[in-house]
């Protein structure tokens, strides 16, 4: 198994963590935006058929 030869600096470690957190924040924002658009009925790129389920139950 590969073992790092030198210790990673705090700066590089913090930079990697910041990039990871920024990506997570952007994905969360996209998911929230998509959820809002689906609930309002304005979604263009997401298919959500709410009427089919209601017709089957009735």
Phi and psi in degrees as GROMACS dihedral restraints (atoms count N, CA, C in turn):
[ dihedral_restraints ]
;  ai    aj    ak    al  type     phi  dphi    fc
    3     4     5     6     1   -73.8    20    10
    4     5     6     7     1   137.2    20    10
    6     7     8     9     1  -124.4    20    10
    7     8     9    10     1   131.9    20    10
    9    10    11    12     1   -64.6    20    10
   10    11    12    13     1   140.2    20    10
   12    13    14    15     1   -81.8    20    10
   13    14    15    16     1   -30.3    20    10
   15    16    17    18     1  -125.8    20    10
   16    17    18    19     1   155.4    20    10
   18    19    20    21     1   -73.0    20    10
   19    20    21    22     1   138.4    20    10
   21    22    23    24     1   -76.3    20    10
   22    23    24    25     1   135.9    20    10
   24    25    26    27     1   -70.7    20    10
   25    26    27    28     1   157.3    20    10
   27    28    29    30     1   -61.5    20    10
   28    29    30    31     1   -35.5    20    10
   30    31    32    33     1   -63.0    20    10
   31    32    33    34     1   -48.0    20    10
   33    34    35    36     1   -65.5    20    10
   34    35    36    37     1   -40.6    20    10
   36    37    38    39     1   -61.5    20    10
   37    38    39    40     1   -46.8    20    10
   39    40    41    42     1   -66.3    20    10
   40    41    42    43     1   -36.4    20    10
   42    43    44    45     1   -65.2    20    10
   43    44    45    46     1   -44.2    20    10
   45    46    47    48     1   -62.2    20    10
   46    47    48    49     1   -42.1    20    10
   48    49    50    51     1   -64.2    20    10
   49    50    51    52     1   -39.9    20    10
   51    52    53    54     1   -64.6    20    10
   52    53    54    55     1   -40.9    20    10
   54    55    56    57     1   -63.8    20    10
   55    56    57    58     1   -43.8    20    10
   57    58    59    60     1   -62.2    20    10
   58    59    60    61     1   -43.7    20    10
   60    61    62    63     1   -68.1    20    10
   61    62    63    64     1   -36.3    20    10
   63    64    65    66     1   -64.4    20    10
   64    65    66    67     1   -41.5    20    10
   66    67    68    69     1   -62.8    20    10
   67    68    69    70     1   -42.6    20    10
   69    70    71    72     1   -63.7    20    10
   70    71    72    73     1   -39.9    20    10
   72    73    74    75     1   -65.5    20    10
   73    74    75    76     1   -40.4    20    10
   75    76    77    78     1   -65.5    20    10
   76    77    78    79     1   -41.5    20    10
   78    79    80    81     1   -66.3    20    10
   79    80    81    82     1   -37.9    20    10
   81    82    83    84     1   -65.2    20    10
   82    83    84    85     1   -39.3    20    10
   84    85    86    87     1   -64.9    20    10
   85    86    87    88     1   -40.9    20    10
   87    88    89    90     1   -63.3    20    10
   88    89    90    91     1   -43.3    20    10
   90    91    92    93     1   -64.3    20    10
   91    92    93    94     1   -41.3    20    10
   93    94    95    96     1   -65.1    20    10
   94    95    96    97     1   -41.5    20    10
   96    97    98    99     1   -63.1    20    10
   97    98    99   100     1   -43.0    20    10
   99   100   101   102     1   -64.5    20    10
  100   101   102   103     1   -41.8    20    10
  102   103   104   105     1   -61.4    20    10
  103   104   105   106     1   -42.2    20    10
  105   106   107   108     1   -64.5    20    10
  106   107   108   109     1   -42.3    20    10
  108   109   110   111     1   -67.5    20    10
  109   110   111   112     1   -35.0    20    10
  111   112   113   114     1   -67.1    20    10
  112   113   114   115     1   -41.5    20    10
  114   115   116   117     1   -68.5    20    10
  115   116   117   118     1   -33.0    20    10
  117   118   119   120     1   -84.7    20    10
  118   119   120   121     1   -13.7    20    10
  120   121   122   123     1    85.5    20    10
  121   122   123   124     1    13.3    20    10
  123   124   125   126     1   -98.9    20    10
  124   125   126   127     1     5.8    20    10
  126   127   128   129     1   -68.9    20    10
  127   128   129   130     1   135.8    20    10
  129   130   131   132     1  -105.0    20    10
  130   131   132   133     1   -35.4    20    10
  132   133   134   135     1  -104.8    20    10
  133   134   135   136     1    16.1    20    10
  135   136   137   138     1  -136.5    20    10
  136   137   138   139     1   127.0    20    10
  138   139   140   141     1   -95.4    20    10
  139   140   141   142     1   122.4    20    10
  141   142   143   144     1  -138.4    20    10
  142   143   144   145     1   101.1    20    10
  144   145   146   147     1   -91.0    20    10
  145   146   147   148     1    89.1    20    10
  147   148   149   150     1   -77.4    20    10
  148   149   150   151     1   -23.7    20    10
  150   151   152   153     1   -75.1    20    10
  151   152   153   154     1   -29.9    20    10
  153   154   155   156     1   -64.0    20    10
  154   155   156   157     1   -40.8    20    10
  156   157   158   159     1   -66.2    20    10
  157   158   159   160     1   -38.5    20    10
  159   160   161   162     1   -67.0    20    10
  160   161   162   163     1   -36.8    20    10
  162   163   164   165     1   -69.7    20    10
  163   164   165   166     1   -36.0    20    10
  165   166   167   168     1   -68.2    20    10
  166   167   168   169     1   -37.2    20    10
  168   169   170   171     1   -72.6    20    10
  169   170   171   172     1   -32.4    20    10
